[in-house]
Amino acid sequence: MNSESRTARALRRIAPALLLVLAYSGVAQAAPAPVLDVPCSAPPPNRIYRIQVGATPPNSAPEPHIRSNVPATWSFPGPSTDTCTVAGNLRICAGLRVTLPTGNADMTPDFTGTATAASQQVRVTATRAGNSCAADFTFMGTSAGGGWGDPHLTTVDGVHYDFQSAGEFTALQEDGLVLQTRQSAVPTATVPITNPYTEITHCVSIFTAVAAKLGSSRVTVQPSFGDEPDANRMQVRVDGKVVTLGDAPHVLRARGDKEGVIDGTITKHPDGLLEITDARGTQIVVTPAYWDSQKVWYLNVNVYGTSAHQGTMGRLADGSWLPALPDGSSLGAKPASESDRYQALYEKFADAWRVTDQTSLFDYEQGTNTETFTRDEWPRNNPQSCTIDGQTPAQAETEAVAQAACANVVDATRRADCVFDVMVTGNAGFGKSYEIMQRFTPLAPGWYSPVPLPEPECEACPKCEDCPETPASAPPWWCSWTILALGIVLLVLLVVLVLRAFKKP
């Protein structure tokens, strides 16, 4: 009896400690899962999924969300037999499902088969704590295009042709994005060879400036004003003001408001390449280089992840050998005669996409405008000479020298373009600019976030479940060791209390 009484008294004394040990053991075994839900905000946030036009999304496990600002995952359960409904510009049905960790999706987007150039948008709503919260999801079919050297253009549907006009032109445009290029004539001592796609023999030009509209933000990459530009750097302007780019991306905010919606970012890479990215993940990549003998900057301009299809880099019109005109009309099949081809490309097409003072996005020195950079006669039709009065013509180079300058250009089409450029102009620097251009790696298909949010700090145990890299079922080691250490202390205390209880009469 006396022994049982001592045991009972010991258990009563150690009960609080024992319960505390059990409680902490339960916390360690049942760490809460991270909460990822649709936030309540106005307007609803937009989540963007980018995939190459013509590609099919993976029919597998859900793709991980972008941890910075996309609180959901997409999954592809296979083709759906459900009938889609349309509400405004929203397409609603099964096919592509949004899986929300909390709440139920009232609407699910439709996507089966391969991506098209048209973006599809849906609105997903979920119930959280009695409130209805929403997020917009855009499924964006993307393409790539660009121009380099003595402008060799590749359209977003993959057609490669030379466009040697001099002036300012709309290269690509869609709602929320416009890209314009300035092309300047290059005087050469010889008349270049005939372009294989257009079958036109013409003089050449180069890109010398770029302007873009991203949402409400206007960005230009231009040489400094004056007769001879700064040979050390191009000037980057945002809404007309020169900005100095550092190591971190320069964030573009709507209407210049520090708290405004993000329009995109500008990033300067160590090799001088400039990356202008909009809030949907479209990347405009500018590779600048300085041509010392001509005292001029020249650019390569590539566009990745775009759903734009209008402009000099736009899709070919139905039945046409050239991209569609601004009104969507076609110039028809390629004319048989070189004279008719020249008229179609360098008169009708070029003038249709030439910017005006009203549509131009460029910044101009006082007393100049878009007309200052226009040469209507360039490139000359059936030229006998490609010289320009008052300018020193570039001297041609041999094919062997050009091949050596372009030897490190991997893509066969670009390497051929590079060889052409060096042979015509004698400027071996084209090879280096092509090499820098090819080192850039565009965003992969999938979720896109314009600016990553700061990662949560994991200094204390209550925050451990917020660590994006840490599974909910496996808390970080420091949390486990903290619980273990506390458990050991309590167990020691328990043993001491038991021993003291049995020693007392």
NORWO-V89283 format. One line per field, one symbol per residue. phi: phi as a letter, one per 40 degrees, with the letter a starting at -180 (. if undefined). psi: psi as a letter, one per 20 degrees, with the letter a starting at -180 (. if undefined). burial: I if it has 9 or more other ideal C-beta (glycine too) atoms within 8 Angstrom, else O. A space follows every 10 residues. Layout:
BEGIN
phi=???
psi=???
burial=???
END
This chain:
BEGIN
phi=.ccccccccc ccccddcccc cccccccccb cccccbbccc abcccbbbbb acdgcbccca cdccccccab cabcbbchdb ccccbbbgcb bbacgbbcbb cbgbccbbcb abgccbcccb bbbbbbbbfg bcbbacbbbb cbbbaiaagc dccbccbgcb acbbcbibbc caaadgabbb bbbbcbcbcb ccccccccfb cacbabcbab babbgbcbbb baccchcbcc ccaccbbbfg bcbbcbccdc ccbdfgccbc ccciabbbcd cgcbbbbccb gcbbbbbcab bcccfacbbb bbbbgbbcab hcbccccdgb cbdccdcgcb cgcccccccc ccccccbccc ccbccbccbc bccbcdgbac cdbcbccccc cfccabcbdg bcccccbccc cccccbcccc cccccccccd ccccbgcccd dcccccdccc bcdcdhcbbc bdcdcccbcb dccccccccb cccbcdcccc ccccccccdc cccccccccc ccccc
psi=ghghgggghg hhhigggghg ghghhhghhl pqqqoorpqo rprqqppppp qppirpqpmb qppqqpigkn lrqqqnirqq jqpqqpocjp ppacfpppop hqrpphqqro oqbqqripqp qqppqqpoki qoqqqpppoo pqrqaaqrbo ooqprijjpp qpojqpbpqo gqqrpipppq qpppqopqhr prrpphghlp orrrrqpiqq qqoodjpppq oqqqqrhorp ihqqppqoki ppqppbhqqo ppqpkjphjr qphaqpppqh jiqpooprii jppoopnqqp nghilqqqqq oqpqlqjqjq ahjaqqqpjq iqqqrhjirq jarpqhqhgh gggggifggg hhjpqrhhiq irpqqpjrah hhjpnhipqq plqiqkqppi qpqqpqrrhg gggghjhjog pgghghgggg ggggijoihh gghhgggiip orpqqaqppg opqqqqqmhq hiihiiohio qhinqqhhgg hgggghgggh gghggggggh hhhq.
burial=OOOOOIIOII OOOIOOIIOI IOOIIOIIOO IOOOOIIIOO OOOIIOIIII IIIOIOIOOO OOIOIIOOOI IIIIIIOOOI OOOIOOOOOI IIIIIIIIII IOIOIOIIII IOOOIOIOOI IIIIIIIIOO OOIIIIIIII IIIIIIIIII IIIIIIOOOI IIIIIIIIII IIIIOOIIII IIIIIIIIOO IIOOIOOOII IIIIIIIIII IIIIIOIIII IIIOOOOOIO OOOIIIIIOO OOIOIOOOOI OIIIOIOOOI OIIIIIIIIO OIIIIIIIII IIIIIIIIII IOOIOIIIII IIIIIIIIII IIIIIIIOOI OIIIIOOOOI IOOOOOOIOI IIIIIIIIII OOIIIOOOOI IIOIOOOOOI OOIIOOOIII OOIOOIIOOO OOIIOIIOOO IIIOIIOOIO OOOIIOIIII IIIIIIIIII IIIIIIIIOI OIIOOIIIII IOOOOOOIOO OOIIIOIOOI OIOOIIOOII OIIOOIIOOI IOIIOOIIOO IOOOO
END
